């Protein structure tokens, strides 16, 4: 027996209504804010991600699915959505459009992670990117979209964590302070942190190991080392945030796991959960487009794990509309009746009704049992007698009543229901 690969899952029919509900809400919110859909390939040149996400990040170092295709090209299954969108922005000449370019996407994401609750090797993201405007108002817009989406889906007790990690101007100085602080702790840190100290000091704050937590708590804070331009951006952005009804907390440890971020970083987290289960994660990436060969162009966006949204919807017991309307079941006894039932079913489907043909069973009683098990709203019964008289039996499953009607009257009854 084959099983789905570790860390992947099937989206079975009973879960589809959650996915469709999220998509509906996400598309509606994007429409209100003027965001347009973009789809990019499932795989990209491997170099795109090492260049943008960063060689020294967990994602690139340990988690990518990278392979050589039969032509010898090095490809990587998309481990995140931002770099491909920025690649498309440049390749498709979107820098020539009015800025910012506002885009959204739904896509599968592949990361070779240790599977656990809410952490998969294939997950699906809804994400947005606003490229070409560095104004703090856009930071607010992006945060507002993530927040509005989760609220409209019905999630409650969420919290917004926010931080600024500065830019290429001020970060080197902050790194210096971080390294001075951690210098005295070398030998006490976990293996990963010992390596981060040399290669990527900001990541030291992102360590989830218990033993490193006390050191993280006491570490110097990035917002105390911002240059004046980053400080202005931060202050104005917080001012905008205060004017909205979005509760937030500044989290000095929030640095995010991808190297392209600058200035604002944020996460929306569910109640009583550790930070690694963020529902939404995002931030500014003002240096990324240039890193990929474009002119200096600011950008900001977020990604949101659909599986995590659904897990939280289930936890908060949110109802979603059924995937299919309650069906009409057509039962037929006898060869002639079966042929006729096909015609009736086609007629009703053309009228936009959901119609199931009952499987051939020897008795009406068995066919009715099937109709009950499918939660049918009504059953149309066609036997020899009905066929002869040009009528059908119409059984209302909720009222338990049955009458004989012409097909046209049956349709009227279904419409009135
Ligand atoms: P990220 O924080 O790596 O950011 O992922 C975004 C969201 O995807 C997370 O908040 C979480 O909901 C979900 N997620 C991440 N990894 C997994 C996993 N293994 N299993 C299930 N869900 C997961 C990014 O990917 C950035 N590209 C976001 C962004 C867009 N920043 C700017 N623009």
Boltz pocket constraint, residues with backbone or C-beta under 6 A from the ligand:
constraints:
  - pocket:
      binder: B
      contacts: [[A, 79], [A, 80], [A, 81], [A, 82], [A, 111], [A, 113], [A, 118], [A, 119], [A, 120], [A, 121], [A, 122], [A, 123], [A, 124], [A, 125], [A, 127], [A, 128], [A, 129], [A, 257], [A, 258], [A, 277], [A, 278], [A, 279], [A, 280], [A, 281], [A, 282], [A, 283], [A, 284], [A, 300], [A, 301], [A, 302], [A, 303], [A, 304], [A, 305], [A, 306], [A, 307], [A, 308]]
      max_distance: 6.0
